[in-house]
Amino acid sequence: MRRTPLFRRLMATTLPAALVIGSATSVAVADPMLARNMSSFGTPGGIDTPTAETLPDGTLSGTISYSDYARRANVSFQALPGLTAVLRYARVDGINDYRNDGYISDRSFDLHYQIFDEQGWRPAVAVGLRDFLGTGVYSGEYIVASRNITPTIRASAGLGWGTLAGKNRVIDVDDEGGTPNVEDWFSGSPKPFGSISWQVNDRLSLVAEYSNDEYVASYSNGRVYQQGEEPDSNLNLAAYYKFGRAYEVGLYTIGGKTFGAQFSVALNPREAPYPSGLEKAPAPVRTRPAPAADPEGWSGSWSQDPTAQPAIQTALADALADEGQILESMALSANRAEVRIRNQRYVNQAEAVGRTARLMTRALPPSVETLVITSTAEGVPTSSVTLSRSDVERLENTEAGRIAAASTIADAAPSPAGLVRSPDIYPRFRWSVKPYLDLGIFSAEDGLTYQVGGEARASYEIVPGLELTGALRQRAFGNIDQRGPGIPGERGEHYTPQEYLADPGLETTPEGVPRVRSDTRMYTGNTDPVIPELTLAWYAKPAQNVYTRVTTGLLERAYGGVSAEVLWKPADSAFGFGAEINRVKKRDFDQLFSFRDYEVTMGHVSAYYEFSQGFTAQLDVGKYLAGDKGATLTLTREFANGWQIGAFVTKTDLSAEEFGEGSFDKGITLSIPLAWATGQPSRERATTTLRSLSRDGGAQLNVNGRLYDRVRDSHSVKLYQGWGRFWR
């Protein structure tokens, strides 16, 4: 049964719409049918075939599988309760490319969406796209249903197209990949597939599946490759064993004579190794004495004593310092106190606010009823939470929602009357020395690359908002060596560093695009110390809801110059708007103080919106490092414990040919707070960007200290998302 072009166009438009519409409705339903094990493709499934199962919402998992047919490394994220996204890097054996190694390295991307969960007689149903952004080695689509037959036996059956039907798509040898192959979706005659899993016990599960995959790849130049030996049968068998909370190993056979092994790890943001954390308990709220017991304190006459505020401010500053916070300034009257704090310890700003409120009840005289806690970032006030002291005393042992309802959040005033800066706060010097690790993954040419060394970093805050920052790195070892960009028309061949340095004309691609990122390997492999960053930054708040930043110096390892930014972001709004302009020049490859000839003025305007479910959308429109113009859309999901996982896509006025392999820029970002793994409170994070290619189109400047990420921590949407930790 061959689908018509009209059918394929309908699927191409309605499937993405179903994913968006379903994401809005699926949040309210019960947990979907959860996977018993991962397939070798990184989705919930049997062995090679998918099922209609999902992972627990928010799960980040990695799967490595090995057989004679392929070696696959998959990174999967349960982006929504029903939506699973998979980024895959695979070595596919039996296929030759320009390297003539007998295998190819392939990148691909999948989407798997559970339309319905199992309910009553109705099975769970899912639809999926496999390898719809790659070159198409694994290209296929499916509709699959899964149902529990008994409490331990689960069956799945579906219809597959493409490789899932044993009908591999013809791969265009000139295709750069990176664009959806919409015309192939659900095309050709589908074939059925299925699997049965038996949960023997809490650890062991056995799987049998029927698969049509013949492990063949066909190219437009007429070449056909068999990926290993052709399977003797359509029956595959596997056994999976779980150990610990997050790990699984598996052994399987494909077609009866080819064996494989698999390892999976799954991390759920909601299942931290130390769910309650290891931080020390906060000081309890101190209830005020009766007026008769402290008539002077209740009368407010103490406020006339010029020594009262300095003593109170010093005591409160010392107590906050023990909590990992800095009391930057304080305004105090007989019945109102405002403190301005810098949170240096807690991932959730609500926890810093809650602990500050507790300490204020212990440090302030009884007549002070109104408590105002103003958060700051880079010396700039960002928001003020106003509380009644009576409510803090009354609601200490209730749920956090009640104190949230009794509080108000508003934009912080630039400088209220009576604000006194704490002594010895500025100037302030900080430094650290620690190892660093640079990883490169999902590269078709290089596979896994790494570089290890030591980094010394220091900052000097001269006055509030003015900060000098620098870093010095020394490489110890690694396999990321210096090399020039690829030679056009000679895949796998690169210019030597000497060739690249000797010919300035090579710093532009044959298509006329400046090499702003495709020569990034020229900045690696230095055996001498390098300076990745050395900047002077000025942060300010010139008007209500308006923040500014000006940064100058060596902004990142490849560019130096001046970066200026303005942001409008009300404290109680989910919206934000900003603009940034940069005048930068390319640094020399030794990463010291010399520069190359290329310079550019670039920048963008940005719009931000925070959804209540923990999603943040950002749209940047403007000019990029290579002079191309376009837009970047970023969608990030953040959990209450600080996990951040996002995806971005950039399209500019460069054609797919001008951009090169990948067709346009895209990637995944991951940021995990160290507190999640260690249980110890910390604002430090492990952050990475998964991008298969470093191309020139859509390239942004990597400047630190952009305003939105600094400001939003203490604004209403994110603050209230973490409000459950107010009493922690």
C-alpha positions in Angstrom: 0.0 0.0 0.0 1.8 3.2 -1.2 0.8 6.4 0.5 -0.1 9.3 -1.7 1.8 12.7 -1.6 -1.3 14.2 0.0 -1.2 11.6 2.8 2.5 12.3 3.4 1.9 16.1 3.5 -0.9 15.6 6.0 1.3 13.5 8.2 4.1 16.1 7.9 1.8 18.9 9.2 -0.4 17.0 11.6 2.2 15.0 13.5 4.1 18.1 14.7 0.8 19.7 15.6 -0.2 16.6 17.5 3.0 16.8 19.5 2.4 20.4 20.5 -1.3 19.9 21.2 -0.6 16.7 23.1 2.0 18.4 25.2 -0.6 20.8 26.6 -3.0 18.1 27.5 -0.7 15.3 28.6 0.5 17.2 31.6 -2.8 16.6 33.4 -3.1 12.9 32.8 -1.8 10.0 34.9 1.7 8.7 34.4 2.0 7.0 31.0 3.0 3.3 30.5 6.6 3.3 31.6 9.3 1.4 29.7 10.7 -1.8 31.1 13.9 -1.5 29.0 15.5 0.6 26.3 15.9 -0.5 22.7 19.3 -0.4 20.9 18.1 2.9 19.3 17.7 4.6 22.7 13.9 4.7 22.7 11.6 2.6 25.0 11.2 -0.6 23.1 12.1 -4.2 22.5 15.5 -4.8 20.9 15.5 -3.0 17.6 11.7 -2.2 17.5 9.8 0.5 19.4 6.9 0.1 21.8 4.3 2.6 22.9 6.0 3.0 26.3 7.6 6.2 27.7 10.2 7.0 30.3 9.4 8.9 33.6 8.9 12.5 32.8 12.2 14.5 32.6 14.4 11.4 32.5 17.8 11.8 30.8 19.2 8.5 29.6 22.2 7.2 27.7 22.3 3.9 25.9 25.3 2.2 24.3 24.7 -0.9 22.2 27.2 -3.1 20.3 26.7 -5.7 17.6 28.1 -6.7 14.2 25.5 -4.4 12.6 26.3 -1.2 14.5 27.7 0.5 17.6 25.2 3.1 18.7 25.5 5.7 21.4 22.1 7.3 22.2 21.2 10.2 24.4 17.4 10.3 25.2 15.3 12.9 27.0 11.7 12.6 28.1 10.9 16.2 27.2 7.2 15.9 28.1 5.2 13.1 29.8 4.6 11.6 26.3 7.4 12.9 24.2 10.8 11.2 23.9 13.7 12.8 21.9 16.8 10.9 21.0 20.1 12.1 19.6 22.2 9.3 18.2 25.8 8.8 17.1 26.5 5.4 15.4 29.2 3.5 13.7 27.4 1.5 11.0 29.5 -1.4 9.8 29.6 -2.8 6.3 29.4 0.7 4.6 32.3 2.5 3.0 32.7 6.2 2.6 35.6 8.5 1.6 37.8 6.9 4.3 37.2 3.4 3.0 37.3 2.0 6.6 34.4 -0.5 6.1 32.1 1.6 8.3 30.6 5.1 8.5 30.0 7.4 11.4 26.4 8.6 11.4 24.4 11.1 13.4 20.6 10.9 13.6 17.6 12.2 15.6 14.3 10.6 16.6 11.0 11.7 18.1 8.7 9.2 19.8 5.3 10.4 21.1 2.7 8.5 23.1 -0.7 9.6 21.9 -2.7 7.6 24.3 -1.9 5.8 27.6 -3.3 2.4 28.3 -6.8 2.7 29.8 -9.3 -0.1 30.3 -9.5 -2.1 27.1 -7.6 0.5 25.1 -3.8 0.0 24.6 -1.2 2.7 24.8 -0.5 4.1 21.3 2.6 5.9 20.1 3.8 7.4 16.8 7.4 8.0 15.9 10.0 9.3 13.5 13.4 7.6 13.3 16.4 9.3 11.8 14.4 12.1 10.2 17.2 14.7 10.4 20.2 12.6 9.5 21.3 11.2 6.1 18.8 8.4 6.4 20.6 5.2 7.2 18.0 4.4 9.9 15.1 6.4 8.3 11.7 5.0 9.3 8.4 5.8 10.8 5.9 3.8 12.9 2.7 3.6 14.7 2.7 1.1 17.6 0.4 -0.1 20.4 1.3 -1.7 23.7 -0.8 -3.4 26.3 -0.3 -5.3 29.5 -1.6 -8.9 29.0 -0.9 -9.9 32.6 0.9 -8.0 35.4 4.2 -9.4 34.1 3.6 -9.8 30.3 3.4 -6.9 28.0 2.8 -7.1 24.2 3.4 -4.5 21.5 2.4 -4.5 17.8 2.8 -1.9 15.1 3.2 -0.9 11.5 6.5 0.4 10.3 7.7 2.2 7.2 11.3 2.6 5.9 13.8 0.4 7.6 11.2 -0.8 10.0 9.5 -2.4 7.0 12.7 -3.7 5.6 12.5 -1.1 2.8 15.5 1.2 3.4 15.3 4.7 1.8 17.8 5.6 -1.0 20.3 8.0 0.5 21.4 11.0 -1.6 25.2 10.9 -1.7 25.2 14.7 -2.0 22.8 15.2 1.0 24.5 17.2 3.8 21.9 16.0 6.3 20.1 18.2 8.9 16.9 18.8 7.1 13.7 16.8 7.6 13.1 14.2 4.9 9.4 15.0 4.8 8.7 13.5 1.4 9.8 10.1 2.7 7.6 10.1 5.8 5.2 7.1 5.9 6.0 6.4 2.2 6.1 2.9 0.7 4.3 -0.2 1.9 4.3 -0.7 5.7 4.9 -4.0 7.4 4.0 -5.2 10.9 6.4 -5.6 13.8 5.9 -6.6 17.4 7.5 -7.6 20.7 6.6 -9.4 23.9 8.3 -8.7 27.2 8.2 -10.8 30.4 9.1 -9.2 33.7 10.5 -12.2 35.5 11.2 -10.2 38.6 12.2 -6.7 39.7 15.6 -7.0 38.0 15.3 -9.4 35.1 13.1 -9.1 31.9 13.1 -11.2 28.8 12.1 -9.9 25.4 11.2 -11.5 22.0 10.5 -9.4 19.0 9.6 -9.7 15.3 11.6 -7.3 13.2 11.7 -6.6 9.4 15.0 -4.7 9.4 17.4 -6.2 6.8 20.3 -3.9 7.8 20.8 -2.7 4.2 21.8 0.8 3.0 21.3 2.0 -0.6 22.8 5.1 -2.1 21.9 7.3 -5.0 25.1 6.3 -6.8 23.8 2.8 -7.1 25.8 1.3 -4.3 24.1 -1.1 -1.9 25.7 -2.2 1.4 24.8 -5.0 3.7 25.4 -4.0 7.3 26.9 -7.3 8.5 25.4 -10.7 7.5 21.8 -10.8 6.5 19.7 -12.0 9.4 18.6 -15.7 9.1 15.2 -14.9 10.6 13.0 -12.0 11.8 13.1 -13.2 15.4 15.3 -11.4 17.9 15.7 -12.4 21.6 17.1 -10.5 24.6 17.6 -10.5 28.3 17.9 -7.3 30.4 19.0 -7.0 34.0 18.7 -3.9 36.1 21.0 -3.1 39.0 20.9 -0.1 41.2 18.2 2.5 40.5 19.6 3.7 37.2 21.6 1.0 35.4 20.7 -1.8 33.0 22.7 -4.3 31.0 21.4 -6.5 28.2 22.4 -9.3 25.9 20.5 -10.0 22.7 20.6 -11.9 19.4 19.5 -10.7 16.0 18.3 -13.2 13.6 19.6 -16.1 15.6 23.3 -15.8 14.9 24.4 -12.2 15.5 24.9 -11.3 19.2 25.0 -7.9 20.8 25.4 -6.3 24.2 23.9 -3.1 25.6 24.3 -0.8 28.6 21.9 1.9 29.7 21.9 4.6 32.4 18.9 6.7 33.3 18.9 9.9 35.4 15.7 11.4 36.6 15.9 15.0 37.9 13.2 14.1 40.5 15.2 11.2 41.9 18.3 12.8 43.3 20.9 10.7 45.1 20.2 12.8 48.2 16.5 13.8 47.9 16.5 15.9 51.1 19.9 17.3 50.6 22.7 17.4 53.1 22.7 21.0 54.0 22.3 21.9 57.6 18.9 22.8 58.9 18.0 26.5 59.0 17.6 28.4 62.2 14.0 28.3 63.5 11.8 31.3 63.4 12.0 33.2 66.7 8.5 34.3 67.8 8.4 37.8 69.3 7.9 38.2 73.1 4.7 39.7 74.4 4.7 43.6 74.4 4.7 43.6 78.2 7.9 41.5 78.2 9.8 43.9 75.9 8.0 47.3 75.9 11.1 49.2 74.5 11.5 46.8 71.6 7.8 47.0 70.7 7.7 50.8 71.1 10.3 51.4 68.4 12.2 53.9 70.5 15.4 51.8 69.8 15.4 53.1 66.2 16.5 56.5 67.6 19.7 55.0 68.8 22.4 55.6 66.1 24.3 52.5 67.2 21.3 50.2 66.8 21.3 49.6 63.0 25.1 49.0 62.8 24.9 46.4 65.5 21.8 44.7 64.0 23.3 44.8 60.5 26.6 43.2 61.7 24.8 40.5 63.6 22.5 39.7 60.6 25.4 39.8 58.1 27.4 37.3 60.2 24.3 35.0 60.4 23.7 35.2 56.7 27.4 34.5 56.0 27.0 31.2 57.8 24.2 30.5 55.3 26.4 31.2 52.3 24.9 34.6 51.6 26.2 38.2 51.6 24.2 41.0 53.2 25.1 43.8 50.8 23.0 46.5 52.4 20.2 47.2 54.7 17.5 49.9 55.4 16.0 49.8 58.9 13.2 51.8 60.6 11.0 51.2 63.6 8.5 49.0 61.7 10.2 48.0 58.4 13.4 46.4 57.4 14.8 45.8 53.9 17.9 43.6 53.3 19.7 43.2 50.1 21.2 39.8 49.7 23.5 37.9 47.3 22.8 34.2 47.2 26.0 32.3 46.8 24.9 28.8 47.9 21.3 27.7 47.0 20.1 26.7 43.5 16.6 27.9 44.3 16.4 31.5 45.2 13.3 30.8 47.3 15.5 28.8 49.8 17.8 31.8 50.2 14.8 34.1 50.7 13.2 31.7 53.3 16.4 31.3 55.3 16.9 35.1 55.3 13.3 35.6 56.6 14.0 33.2 59.5 17.2 35.0 60.4 15.5 38.4 60.3 13.0 37.2 62.9 15.9 36.5 65.2 17.9 39.7 64.6 15.3 42.4 64.4 13.5 44.1 67.4 9.8 43.2 67.9 8.4 46.5 66.4 9.7 45.6 62.9 6.6 44.0 61.2 7.4 44.4 57.5 10.2 42.3 56.1 11.5 43.1 52.6 14.1 40.7 51.1 15.7 42.1 48.0 17.7 39.7 45.8 20.7 41.1 43.9 22.7 39.8 40.9 26.1 41.2 40.0 25.5 44.0 42.6 22.2 45.0 40.9 18.8 44.7 42.8 16.5 42.4 40.8 13.3 41.8 42.9 11.9 42.4 46.4 9.8 39.9 48.3 7.7 41.6 51.0 6.4 39.5 54.0 4.6 40.2 57.2 6.6 39.1 60.2 3.4 37.9 61.8 2.8 35.6 58.8 6.3 34.2 59.0 5.8 33.4 62.7 2.3 32.0 62.1 3.0 29.9 59.0 6.5 28.4 59.8 5.2 24.9 60.2 2.7 24.9 57.3 3.1 24.2 53.6 5.1 26.7 51.6 2.1 27.6 49.5 0.5 29.5 52.4 3.5 31.8 52.9 3.7 32.3 49.1 0.0 33.5 49.1 0.8 35.9 52.0 3.8 37.4 50.2 4.2 39.9 47.4 6.9 40.2 44.8 7.8 43.4 43.0 10.6 45.1 41.2 13.4 46.3 43.5 13.7 50.0 44.0 17.1 51.3 42.7 18.1 52.8 46.1 15.5 53.3 48.9 16.0 56.0 51.5 18.2 54.9 54.5 19.9 52.1 52.6 23.3 51.4 54.3 25.9 49.3 52.6 27.5 46.7 54.8 31.2 47.4 55.6 34.1 45.6 53.9 31.9 44.2 51.1 33.7 46.0 48.3 36.3 45.7 46.8 36.0 41.9 46.9 38.5 39.4 45.5 37.7 35.7 44.8 39.8 33.0 43.2 39.9 29.3 42.5 42.1 26.6 41.0 40.5 23.4 39.6 40.8 20.9 36.8 38.9 21.3 33.6 37.6 18.8 31.0 36.7 19.6 27.5 34.7 16.9 25.7 33.7 16.6 22.1 31.1 14.0 21.2 28.9 13.2 18.2 31.6 14.1 15.7 31.4 11.9 12.6 35.1 12.4 11.9 36.7 12.3 15.4 34.3 10.3 17.6 35.0 11.1 21.3 37.6 13.9 21.8 38.9 15.2 25.1 41.3 17.6 26.7 42.2 17.8 30.4 44.1 20.4 32.3 44.1 23.0 35.1 42.3 26.3 35.3 43.0 29.3 37.6 40.1 31.8 37.7 39.8 35.0 39.6 37.4 37.9 39.9 37.7 41.4 41.5 34.5 43.3 42.3 35.6 46.9 42.5 32.2 48.5 43.3 28.7 47.1 43.0 28.2 46.1 39.4 31.8 46.6 38.3 33.8 43.4 38.0 37.1 42.3 36.6 37.2 38.6 35.7 40.0 36.5 34.2 41.1 32.9 33.7 44.3 31.1 32.9 44.4 27.5 31.5 47.2 25.0 31.1 46.5 21.8 29.1 47.9 18.6 30.6 46.9 15.9 28.0 44.2 15.0 25.5 43.5 14.0 21.9 42.2 17.4 20.7 45.1 18.6 18.7 45.5 21.8 16.7 44.5 21.5 13.0 43.1 23.6 10.2 39.6 23.3 8.7 38.6 20.7 6.2 39.9 20.9 2.7 36.9 21.5 0.3 36.2 18.5 -1.9 38.4 16.2 0.1 36.3 14.8 2.9 38.3 13.8 5.9 41.3 15.8 4.9 42.3 19.0 6.7 44.8 21.8 6.3 47.7 21.7 8.5 48.1 24.6 11.0 51.1 25.8 9.1 49.1 25.8 5.8 46.2 27.6 7.3 48.4 30.3 8.9 50.4 30.8 5.7 47.4 31.5 3.5 45.0 34.2 4.8 42.6 33.4 1.9 41.7 30.1 3.6 40.0 32.0 6.4 37.0 32.3 4.1 35.2 29.2 2.7 34.9 28.7 -1.1 31.3 29.9 -0.8 32.5 33.2 0.7 31.6 32.6 4.3 34.1 33.8 6.9 35.5 31.0 9.0 34.2 32.1 12.4 33.8 28.6 14.0 34.9 26.0 11.4 38.5 26.7 12.3 37.8 26.2 16.0 40.3 23.4 16.2 43.1 26.0 15.6 42.4 27.2 19.2 43.0 23.8 20.7 46.1 21.7 21.4 48.1 24.6 23.0 50.9 23.3 25.2 51.5 26.8 26.6 49.2 28.6 29.0 46.2 30.3 27.4 43.8 33.0 28.5 40.2 31.9 27.7 38.7 35.1 29.2 39.8 38.4 30.6 37.0 41.0 30.9 35.8 44.1 32.7 32.0 44.1 33.1 29.6 46.9 34.3 26.1 45.9 35.3 23.5 48.6 36.2 19.8 49.2 36.6 19.1 52.6 35.1 15.3 52.5 35.4 12.6 50.3 36.8 12.5 46.9 35.1 15.5 47.8 33.0 19.0 46.2 33.3 22.2 46.9 31.4 25.5 45.3 30.9 28.7 46.4 29.1 31.6 43.9 28.9 34.9 44.6 27.3 38.1 42.6 26.9 38.9 39.0 25.8 35.3 37.9 25.7 35.9 34.2 24.8 38.7 32.1 23.5 38.2 33.2 19.9 36.9 36.8 20.1 37.7 40.0 22.0 36.0 43.4 21.9 33.0 45.1 23.4 29.6 43.6 24.2 26.6 45.8 25.3 23.2 44.6 26.4 19.9 46.0 27.7 17.0 43.9 29.1 13.5 44.9 30.1 12.2 42.3 32.5 9.5 43.1 35.2 9.9 41.0 38.3 6.2 39.8 38.2 6.0 39.1 34.5 6.7 36.0 32.4 7.8 38.2 29.5 11.1 39.8 28.8 12.7 41.7 25.9 16.3 42.5 25.3 18.9 43.7 22.8 22.6 43.1 22.4 25.2 44.6 20.2 28.8 43.4 19.9 31.9 44.8 18.2 34.4 42.0 18.2 37.7 41.0 16.5 39.0 37.5 16.1 41.8 36.5 18.5 45.0 34.8 17.5 45.2 31.1 17.9 47.6 31.3 20.9 44.8 32.8 23.0 46.9 35.5 24.4 46.7 39.2 23.6 47.1 39.4 19.8 44.4 39.5 17.2 43.7 38.5 13.6 42.3 40.7 10.9 38.6 39.6 10.9 36.2 41.8 12.8 32.5 42.2 12.8 29.6 44.1 14.4 26.8 41.7 15.2 24.0 41.4 17.7 20.3 40.6 18.1 17.0 41.5 19.7 15.5 38.8 22.0 12.1 37.9 23.4 11.7 35.6 26.4 8.6 33.9 27.8 8.5 31.6 30.9 5.7 29.0 31.0 4.3 27.8 34.3 5.2 24.2 33.5 9.0 25.0 33.8 9.5 25.8 30.1 11.3 28.9 28.8 11.2 30.0 25.2 13.7 32.4 23.7 13.7 33.9 20.3 16.8 35.8 19.1 16.7 37.7 15.7 19.7 39.5 14.3 23.1 39.2 12.8 25.6 36.5 13.6 29.4 36.2 13.7 29.8 35.4 10.0 27.6 38.4 9.0 24.6 36.1 8.2 21.2 37.2 9.4 18.5 35.1 10.8 16.9 33.8 14.0 17.5 31.3 16.8 14.7 29.6 18.7 15.6 28.0 22.1 13.2 25.9 24.3 14.5 25.0 27.7 12.9 22.9 30.4 13.9 23.5 34.0 13.0 21.4 37.0 12.5 22.7 40.6 15.8 21.2 41.6 17.7 23.2 39.0 18.1 20.7 36.1 18.0 22.5 32.8 17.7 20.7 29.4 17.1 22.6 26.2 17.2 22.5 22.4 17.9 25.2 20.0 17.7 25.7 16.2 19.1 28.5 14.1 18.3 29.4 10.5 19.9 32.2 8.7 20.1 33.6 5.1 22.9 31.2 4.3 21.8 28.4 2.0 22.3 24.7 2.9 25.3 24.6 0.5 26.9 27.7 2.1 26.3 26.4 5.6 27.7 22.9 4.7 27.1 19.6 6.4 24.1 19.8 8.7 22.4 22.5 6.6 21.6 24.7 9.7 22.8 25.0 13.3 21.1 23.0 16.0 21.9 21.4 19.3 21.0 20.4 22.8 22.0 22.0 26.1 22.3 20.4 29.4 23.0 21.9 32.8 23.0 19.9 36.0 23.5 21.6 39.4 26.3 19.9 41.4 24.0 20.0 44.5 21.7 17.4 42.8 24.5 14.9 42.7 26.4 15.7 45.9 23.5 16.8 48.2 25.6 19.8 49.3 24.2 23.2 48.6 26.0 24.9 45.7 25.3 27.1 42.8 28.0 25.4 40.7 26.8 23.6 37.6 28.0 21.0 35.1 27.0 22.5 31.7 27.5 21.3 28.2 26.2 21.8 24.7 25.8 18.8 22.4 26.3 20.0 18.8 27.5 17.5 16.2 29.2 20.2 14.1 31.0 23.5 14.6 29.9 25.5 11.5 30.1 29.2 10.6 26.4 29.9 9.9 24.3 31.0 12.9 27.4 31.3 15.2 26.8 33.3 18.3 29.3 35.1 20.6 30.0 33.1 23.8 30.1 36.0 26.3 29.6 35.4 30.0 27.1 37.2 32.2 24.2 37.7 29.9 21.4 39.5 31.8 18.4 37.2 31.4 20.0 34.2 33.2 21.3 36.5 35.9 18.0 38.3 36.6 15.3 35.7 36.2 16.4 33.5 39.2 14.6 35.9 41.6 11.7 36.9 39.4 8.2 35.6 39.9 7.9 32.6 37.6 11.1 30.9 38.6 11.0 32.0 42.2 7.6 30.5 42.8 8.5 27.3 40.9 11.1 26.7 43.6 9.0 28.1 46.4 8.5 24.6 47.9 12.0 25.1 49.4 11.2 28.3 51.2 11.1 26.6 54.6 14.1 24.3 53.9 
